[in-house]
Amino acid sequence: MAVADVFTAITEDRPYRKGMDKEEALSILDDMVSKSMIDPHVVYLLHSYFDEVNLARIEAQAQAELEYEEFMKQIGYTGV
């Protein structure tokens, strides 16, 4: 869970910053592994499947945004 949490936090765009690219994200995760902060085996797998995992994250984030917008429309929120 910790690797997934860090991965998502550093690769997602946030209102205050752009998400990190593949090299930056993996460098951060590798540094955390070197400090025994996260599981090296999970990070190894993420190295192998980064593009697939990142695509799934992007698609899930886009779907969540659509669902949020639909919910806000249903409750009549106008953004004012």
C-alpha positions as a Python dict, from the first residue, in 0.01 Angstrom:
ca = {
    (1, 'M'): (0, 0, 0),
    (2, 'A'): (281, 240, 83),
    (3, 'V'): (435, 211, -266),
    (4, 'A'): (96, 264, -430),
    (5, 'D'): (27, 564, -208),
    (6, 'V'): (362, 730, -284),
    (7, 'F'): (336, 643, -654),
    (8, 'T'): (-5, 804, -683),
    (9, 'A'): (92, 1108, -478),
    (10, 'I'): (397, 1188, -689),
    (11, 'T'): (264, 1104, -1036),
    (12, 'E'): (-79, 1271, -1016),
    (13, 'D'): (-122, 1631, -1119),
    (14, 'R'): (-220, 1838, -820),
    (15, 'P'): (-361, 2192, -816),
    (16, 'Y'): (-27, 2320, -690),
    (17, 'R'): (211, 2115, -914),
    (18, 'K'): (240, 1882, -1213),
    (19, 'G'): (288, 1511, -1152),
    (20, 'M'): (637, 1369, -1184),
    (21, 'D'): (746, 1183, -1494),
    (22, 'K'): (857, 819, -1493),
    (23, 'E'): (1225, 886, -1425),
    (24, 'E'): (1160, 1130, -1142),
    (25, 'A'): (902, 905, -978),
    (26, 'L'): (1119, 594, -994),
    (27, 'S'): (1415, 789, -859),
    (28, 'I'): (1211, 899, -556),
    (29, 'L'): (1089, 544, -498),
    (30, 'D'): (1441, 401, -536),
    (31, 'D'): (1568, 653, -282),
    (32, 'M'): (1297, 544, -41),
    (33, 'V'): (1398, 180, -95),
    (34, 'S'): (1763, 267, -20),
    (35, 'K'): (1644, 412, 312),
    (36, 'S'): (1433, 100, 387),
    (37, 'M'): (1117, 309, 385),
    (38, 'I'): (922, 95, 134),
    (39, 'D'): (928, -260, 2),
    (40, 'P'): (1201, -313, -261),
    (41, 'H'): (1016, -605, -421),
    (42, 'V'): (708, -395, -493),
    (43, 'V'): (922, -113, -633),
    (44, 'Y'): (1103, -367, -854),
    (45, 'L'): (765, -477, -992),
    (46, 'L'): (668, -115, -1047),
    (47, 'H'): (987, -64, -1250),
    (48, 'S'): (879, -356, -1469),
    (49, 'Y'): (517, -247, -1512),
    (50, 'F'): (535, 130, -1467),
    (51, 'D'): (365, 223, -1794),
    (52, 'E'): (73, -15, -1739),
    (53, 'V'): (24, 91, -1377),
    (54, 'N'): (49, 458, -1466),
    (55, 'L'): (-206, 420, -1746),
    (56, 'A'): (-446, 251, -1503),
    (57, 'R'): (-393, 543, -1261),
    (58, 'I'): (-462, 799, -1534),
    (59, 'E'): (-779, 620, -1646),
    (60, 'A'): (-906, 579, -1289),
    (61, 'Q'): (-840, 945, -1213),
    (62, 'A'): (-1026, 1054, -1527),
    (63, 'Q'): (-1322, 829, -1440),
    (64, 'A'): (-1333, 962, -1084),
    (65, 'E'): (-1336, 1318, -1215),
    (66, 'L'): (-1631, 1241, -1445),
    (67, 'E'): (-1822, 1077, -1161),
    (68, 'Y'): (-1752, 1375, -934),
    (69, 'E'): (-1875, 1622, -1197),
    (70, 'E'): (-2191, 1416, -1252),
    (71, 'F'): (-2255, 1402, -878),
    (72, 'M'): (-2213, 1777, -847),
    (73, 'K'): (-2463, 1830, -1131),
    (74, 'Q'): (-2712, 1598, -961),
    (75, 'I'): (-2702, 1794, -637),
    (76, 'G'): (-2731, 2121, -827),
    (77, 'Y'): (-2390, 2261, -742),
    (78, 'T'): (-2307, 2547, -976),
    (79, 'G'): (-1959, 2630, -850),
    (80, 'V'): (-2059, 2969, -718),
}
